[in-house]
Amino acid sequence: MKLEGEVLRVGFNRVFPAGGDRIVHDALELLEQMIDSGQIPGGKCILIDGPQSVPVAYVLSHKLAHLYEVVAVLDPKIGRKIDTPSGALRYKNYIVTISHGSSKYKVGDLIETQEAQPERSIVKVVLCGPPQSGKSCLREGLKMAILSNLAGPYPYVITACPDGEGSWYQKTYEENQGLADEMKRYLKFEVTPEFADKTAQSVKSTNQLINIIDVGGKISPENEKIMKPATHAVILSGDSSKFTEWEKFCQKLELTVIAKIHSQLDAVEDEVFFADDWKEKANELLKTTPLLTGSVHRLKRGENVSDRPMVQALGDLLIHLTKC
C-alpha cells in the first residue's frame, strides 16, 4: 500500500502465494502501521485504486471509515474515454462506497479524476502446435512469468487438451513424479464433441485481460471449434517445418499469430527476436508478421522455465497487447 495524495494504491505480492487469512492479516498490519506513523492521516476523502480481495476490501473500509468522511473505490470500466496517437485512454472514476458527514458526496456518486489509464484489451491467446513440443511446460512457465511482473494482469489459463496435464500437474511432478504420472494416466481421455463444445464456450465467455488456452497438438475439427473464439495464437513446434501448416490453420480461424517459437529440448540457451519498433507499431506489424520469433530451450517437465528469456519475452508481449 502507498498513499499518493488522495489515492491509496493497493496490490498483491503475487510471487509468494498465501492464503486469504494470511493476506488479510498482513493487510491489516500494514494499514495500521501506516496509520500509526501518520502516512495515512485521515481527512475529507480517500480514493482506493488497485486489486484487492473481498476480505481485504472489508478491512480497508472499516479502518478508513473512521478516518475519512468519504471512501471511494476505483471502477476501471467507467469514465470518459479519449483517443490518443498511442491508443485510447480512460479517465479514472471512483464510486463512493462510504459517506458520513460529507455535504459534497453520497454513496453511489462518482468522483472523476484527471488521472488517465490506458484502455485495456482482452487477449485470448492459444498455445498451439504439434504434439510433444512442450506446450504444457510453456503454459505454466508463462503463467509464472506474468505473475512475477507486478504490472501485469492476472493470467487466466484454460486447459483445452484432455491429456491429463491440468494446472496441478507441474507442481505435483516437481514434488512426486510417480503420483503426477499416475494421475495423468487416470485423467487422460480423448477429445469428444461435447468436450470441444464446453471448452469453446469457456473460451468465448472468459473476460480476463490475459487468457491462455492450451490446446492439443492436432489440426482437427474439435480444436477448430475450441480455438475459434480466441483472438491470438502462439505457435510452438519442435519441428520448424510444421510452422506453415499451423499458421494456415490459425489464419483460417482469423487468429493473429503473435509468436512463432522453435522448441529445442537439447539446446542450452534461448534466441529471442522482436520485430523492430514492436511496441510502437504492434497493431500495424501484426497485420503481416509475428512480433516475436526465435527459440526456447529445454521445456522439460519438473523444471521452472519461467525465467527463460523467451518465456519472459512472451509474457512481456502479452502484457503489452492488453494496452493496444
C-alpha positions as CSV (number, residue, x, y, z in Angstrom):
1,M,0.0,0.0,0.0
2,K,1.1,3.5,-0.7
3,L,-0.8,6.8,-0.3
4,E,-0.3,9.3,-3.2
5,G,-2.2,12.5,-2.5
6,E,-5.8,11.3,-2.0
7,V,-5.2,7.9,-3.7
8,L,-4.3,4.8,-1.7
9,R,-2.6,2.4,-4.2
10,V,-3.0,-1.3,-3.2
11,G,-2.0,-4.6,-4.7
12,F,-0.9,-8.2,-4.1
13,N,2.5,-9.6,-3.9
14,R,1.8,-12.4,-6.5
15,V,5.2,-14.0,-6.4
16,F,4.8,-15.6,-3.0
17,P,1.5,-17.4,-2.6
18,A,-0.5,-17.1,0.6
19,G,-4.0,-18.0,1.9
20,G,-6.7,-15.4,2.2
21,D,-6.4,-15.4,6.0
22,R,-2.7,-14.5,5.9
23,I,-3.4,-11.8,3.3
24,V,-6.0,-10.2,5.5
25,H,-3.7,-10.3,8.5
26,D,-0.8,-8.7,6.6
27,A,-3.1,-6.1,5.0
28,L,-4.4,-5.0,8.4
29,E,-0.9,-5.0,9.9
30,L,0.5,-2.8,7.1
31,L,-2.5,-0.5,7.2
32,E,-2.2,0.1,11.0
33,Q,1.5,0.8,10.6
34,M,0.7,3.5,8.0
35,I,-2.0,5.0,10.2
36,D,0.2,5.0,13.4
37,S,3.1,6.5,11.5
38,G,1.0,9.3,10.0
39,Q,1.3,8.1,6.4
40,I,-2.5,7.8,6.3
41,P,-3.6,10.9,8.3
42,G,-7.3,11.0,7.7
43,G,-9.3,13.8,6.2
44,K,-12.2,14.5,3.8
45,C,-11.7,11.9,1.1
46,I,-9.6,8.8,0.2
47,L,-9.7,7.0,-3.1
48,I,-8.7,3.3,-3.3
49,D,-7.0,2.1,-6.5
50,G,-5.8,-1.4,-7.1
51,P,-6.6,-5.2,-6.9
52,Q,-7.8,-6.5,-3.5
53,S,-9.7,-9.5,-2.3
54,V,-13.2,-9.1,-0.8
55,P,-12.0,-9.7,2.8
56,V,-9.2,-7.1,2.3
57,A,-11.7,-4.6,1.0
58,Y,-13.8,-5.0,4.2
59,V,-10.7,-4.4,6.3
60,L,-9.8,-1.3,4.4
61,S,-13.3,0.0,4.5
62,H,-13.7,-0.5,8.2
63,K,-10.4,1.2,9.2
64,L,-10.6,4.1,6.7
65,A,-14.2,4.9,7.5
66,H,-13.0,6.0,11.0
67,L,-10.5,8.4,9.4
68,Y,-12.2,9.9,6.3
69,E,-15.6,11.4,5.5
70,V,-15.7,9.8,2.1
71,V,-14.2,6.4,0.9
72,A,-14.4,5.7,-2.8
73,V,-13.2,2.7,-4.9
74,L,-11.9,2.7,-8.5
75,D,-14.2,1.3,-11.2
76,P,-11.8,0.8,-14.2
77,K,-14.7,0.2,-16.6
78,I,-16.3,3.6,-16.4
79,G,-15.1,7.1,-17.1
80,R,-14.7,9.4,-20.1
81,K,-12.5,7.9,-22.9
82,I,-10.2,9.9,-25.1
83,D,-8.2,8.8,-28.2
84,T,-4.5,9.5,-28.5
85,P,-1.9,8.6,-31.1
86,S,-0.6,5.8,-28.8
87,G,-4.1,4.4,-28.1
88,A,-7.3,5.1,-26.1
89,L,-7.2,6.4,-22.6
90,R,-9.9,6.5,-19.9
91,Y,-10.1,8.9,-17.0
92,K,-10.2,7.1,-13.7
93,N,-13.5,7.3,-11.9
94,Y,-14.2,6.2,-8.3
95,I,-17.5,5.1,-6.8
96,V,-18.3,6.5,-3.3
97,T,-18.9,3.5,-1.0
98,I,-18.9,5.2,2.4
99,S,-20.0,8.8,3.1
100,H,-20.7,10.2,6.6
101,G,-20.6,13.9,7.4
102,S,-19.9,14.9,3.8
103,S,-22.1,17.6,2.2
104,K,-20.4,17.0,-1.2
105,Y,-20.8,13.3,-1.8
106,K,-23.3,10.5,-1.1
107,V,-23.0,6.7,-1.6
108,G,-23.1,5.9,-5.3
109,D,-21.7,9.2,-6.5
110,L,-18.8,9.2,-9.0
111,I,-15.6,11.1,-8.4
112,E,-13.8,11.7,-11.7
113,T,-10.1,12.4,-11.6
114,Q,-7.7,13.8,-14.2
115,E,-5.6,10.7,-14.0
116,A,-5.8,8.6,-17.2
117,Q,-5.3,4.9,-17.7
118,P,-4.8,3.0,-21.0
119,E,-7.9,1.4,-22.3
120,R,-7.1,-2.3,-21.9
121,S,-7.9,-5.0,-24.5
122,I,-8.8,-8.6,-23.7
123,V,-6.3,-11.1,-25.1
124,K,-7.3,-14.7,-25.6
125,V,-4.2,-16.4,-26.8
126,V,-4.0,-20.1,-27.9
127,L,-0.8,-22.0,-27.4
128,C,-0.8,-24.4,-30.3
129,G,1.5,-26.6,-32.4
130,P,2.4,-30.2,-32.9
131,P,2.4,-32.7,-30.0
132,Q,5.4,-33.2,-27.8
133,S,6.5,-29.6,-28.3
134,G,6.3,-28.5,-24.7
135,K,3.1,-26.5,-24.7
136,S,2.1,-27.5,-21.2
137,C,5.5,-26.6,-19.8
138,L,5.4,-23.3,-21.7
139,R,1.9,-22.6,-20.3
140,E,3.0,-23.0,-16.7
141,G,6.2,-21.0,-17.2
142,L,4.3,-18.3,-19.0
143,K,1.8,-18.0,-16.2
144,M,4.5,-17.7,-13.6
145,A,6.4,-15.1,-15.7
146,I,3.3,-12.9,-15.9
147,L,2.6,-13.3,-12.2
148,S,6.1,-12.2,-11.4
149,N,5.5,-8.9,-13.3
150,L,3.5,-6.9,-10.7
151,A,2.4,-4.5,-13.5
152,G,0.8,-7.4,-15.4
153,P,-2.8,-8.6,-15.2
154,Y,-3.6,-11.9,-13.7
155,P,-3.3,-14.7,-16.4
156,Y,-6.3,-17.0,-16.6
157,V,-5.5,-20.4,-18.0
158,I,-7.9,-22.8,-19.8
159,T,-6.6,-26.3,-20.3
160,A,-8.2,-27.2,-23.6
161,C,-6.4,-30.5,-24.0
162,P,-7.6,-33.6,-22.0
163,D,-4.1,-35.0,-21.8
164,G,-4.3,-35.2,-18.0
165,E,-1.9,-32.3,-17.5
166,G,-4.0,-29.7,-15.8
167,S,-2.7,-26.7,-13.9
168,W,-1.9,-29.0,-10.9
169,Y,0.5,-31.2,-12.9
170,Q,3.7,-29.2,-12.9
171,K,3.8,-28.6,-9.2
172,T,2.8,-32.2,-8.5
173,Y,5.5,-33.5,-10.8
174,E,8.1,-31.4,-9.0
175,E,7.2,-33.0,-5.7
176,N,6.2,-36.5,-6.7
177,Q,6.8,-37.6,-10.3
178,G,5.2,-41.0,-9.8
179,L,2.0,-39.6,-8.4
180,A,1.8,-37.0,-11.2
181,D,2.2,-39.6,-13.9
182,E,-0.4,-41.9,-12.3
183,M,-2.9,-39.1,-12.0
184,K,-2.2,-38.1,-15.6
185,R,-3.0,-41.6,-16.9
186,Y,-6.2,-41.6,-14.8
187,L,-7.4,-38.2,-16.1
188,K,-6.4,-38.5,-19.7
189,F,-9.2,-39.0,-22.2
190,E,-9.9,-38.5,-25.9
191,V,-11.3,-35.2,-27.2
192,T,-15.1,-35.5,-27.8
193,P,-17.5,-33.1,-29.5
194,E,-19.1,-32.5,-26.1
195,F,-15.7,-31.5,-24.6
196,A,-15.0,-29.2,-27.6
197,D,-18.4,-27.5,-27.2
198,K,-17.9,-26.9,-23.5
199,T,-14.4,-25.7,-23.8
200,A,-15.2,-23.4,-26.7
201,Q,-17.9,-21.8,-24.6
202,S,-15.4,-21.3,-21.8
203,V,-13.0,-19.5,-24.3
204,K,-15.9,-17.4,-25.6
205,S,-17.1,-16.3,-22.2
206,T,-13.8,-15.7,-20.4
207,N,-13.2,-12.0,-19.8
208,Q,-9.9,-11.6,-18.0
209,L,-7.3,-9.3,-19.7
210,I,-4.9,-12.2,-20.4
211,N,-6.4,-15.7,-21.1
212,I,-4.1,-18.5,-22.1
213,I,-5.7,-21.5,-23.9
214,D,-3.6,-24.7,-24.1
215,V,-4.9,-26.9,-26.9
216,G,-4.0,-30.4,-28.2
217,G,-1.4,-31.0,-30.9
218,K,-3.8,-31.8,-33.8
219,I,-5.3,-29.8,-36.6
220,S,-8.8,-31.1,-36.0
221,P,-12.5,-30.1,-36.1
222,E,-12.5,-30.1,-32.3
223,N,-9.5,-27.8,-32.0
224,E,-11.0,-25.6,-34.7
225,K,-14.1,-25.2,-32.6
226,I,-12.1,-24.5,-29.4
227,M,-9.8,-22.0,-31.0
228,K,-12.3,-20.1,-33.0
229,P,-13.4,-17.7,-30.1
230,A,-9.8,-16.8,-29.3
231,T,-8.1,-13.6,-30.6
232,H,-4.4,-14.5,-30.9
233,A,-2.1,-17.5,-31.3
234,V,1.4,-18.6,-30.3
235,I,2.8,-21.5,-32.4
236,L,5.3,-23.7,-30.6
237,S,7.0,-26.5,-32.5
238,G,10.0,-28.8,-32.1
239,D,10.0,-29.2,-35.9
240,S,10.3,-25.8,-37.7
241,S,8.8,-27.3,-40.9
242,K,5.4,-27.6,-39.1
243,F,5.0,-23.8,-38.7
244,T,3.4,-23.3,-42.1
245,E,0.5,-25.7,-41.6
246,W,-0.3,-24.3,-38.2
247,E,-0.1,-20.7,-39.5
248,K,-2.6,-21.6,-42.2
249,F,-4.9,-23.2,-39.6
250,C,-4.7,-20.0,-37.4
251,Q,-5.4,-17.8,-40.5
252,K,-8.4,-19.9,-41.3
253,L,-9.8,-19.2,-37.8
254,E,-8.8,-15.4,-38.1
255,L,-6.4,-15.7,-35.2
256,T,-3.5,-13.2,-35.2
257,V,-0.2,-15.2,-34.8
258,I,1.9,-13.1,-32.4
259,A,4.8,-15.5,-32.0
260,K,6.5,-18.5,-33.6
261,I,8.8,-20.3,-31.2
262,H,11.1,-23.3,-32.0
263,S,11.2,-25.6,-29.1
264,Q,14.7,-27.1,-28.7
265,L,14.9,-29.7,-26.0
266,D,18.7,-30.2,-26.2
267,A,19.7,-26.6,-26.7
268,V,21.4,-24.7,-23.8
269,E,20.1,-21.2,-24.4
270,D,17.2,-19.2,-26.0
271,E,17.1,-17.0,-29.0
272,V,14.7,-14.0,-28.8
273,F,14.0,-11.8,-31.8
274,F,11.4,-9.0,-31.6
275,A,10.3,-7.1,-34.7
276,D,11.7,-3.6,-35.0
277,D,9.7,-1.0,-33.1
278,W,7.3,-3.7,-32.0
279,K,5.9,-1.8,-29.0
280,E,5.1,1.4,-31.0
281,K,3.8,-0.4,-34.1
282,A,2.3,-3.6,-32.7
283,N,-1.1,-3.4,-34.3
284,E,0.4,-2.4,-37.7
285,L,3.1,-5.1,-37.7
286,L,0.7,-7.9,-36.7
287,K,-1.2,-7.5,-39.9
288,T,1.7,-9.1,-41.7
289,T,4.1,-10.8,-39.3
290,P,4.5,-12.2,-35.7
291,L,6.1,-9.8,-33.3
292,L,8.2,-12.4,-31.6
293,T,10.3,-15.3,-33.1
294,G,13.2,-17.4,-32.0
295,S,13.7,-20.5,-29.9
296,V,13.2,-21.7,-26.3
297,H,15.4,-24.4,-24.8
298,R,14.7,-27.4,-22.6
299,L,10.9,-27.2,-22.0
300,K,11.1,-30.2,-19.6
301,R,8.6,-31.3,-17.0
302,G,9.7,-30.7,-13.5
303,E,11.7,-27.6,-14.3
304,N,10.8,-24.0,-13.7
305,V,11.1,-22.4,-17.1
306,S,9.5,-19.0,-16.1
307,D,12.9,-17.3,-16.2
308,R,13.9,-18.4,-19.7
309,P,14.4,-15.3,-21.9
310,M,11.8,-16.4,-24.5
311,V,9.2,-17.1,-21.8
312,Q,9.9,-13.7,-20.2
313,A,9.7,-12.1,-23.6
314,L,6.4,-13.8,-24.4
315,G,5.0,-12.6,-21.1
316,D,6.0,-9.0,-21.8
317,L,4.4,-9.3,-25.2
318,L,1.0,-10.5,-23.8
319,I,1.0,-7.7,-21.2
320,H,1.7,-5.1,-23.9
321,L,-1.1,-6.4,-26.1
322,T,-3.6,-5.6,-23.4
323,K,-2.6,-2.0,-23.9
324,C,-3.0,-1.9,-27.6
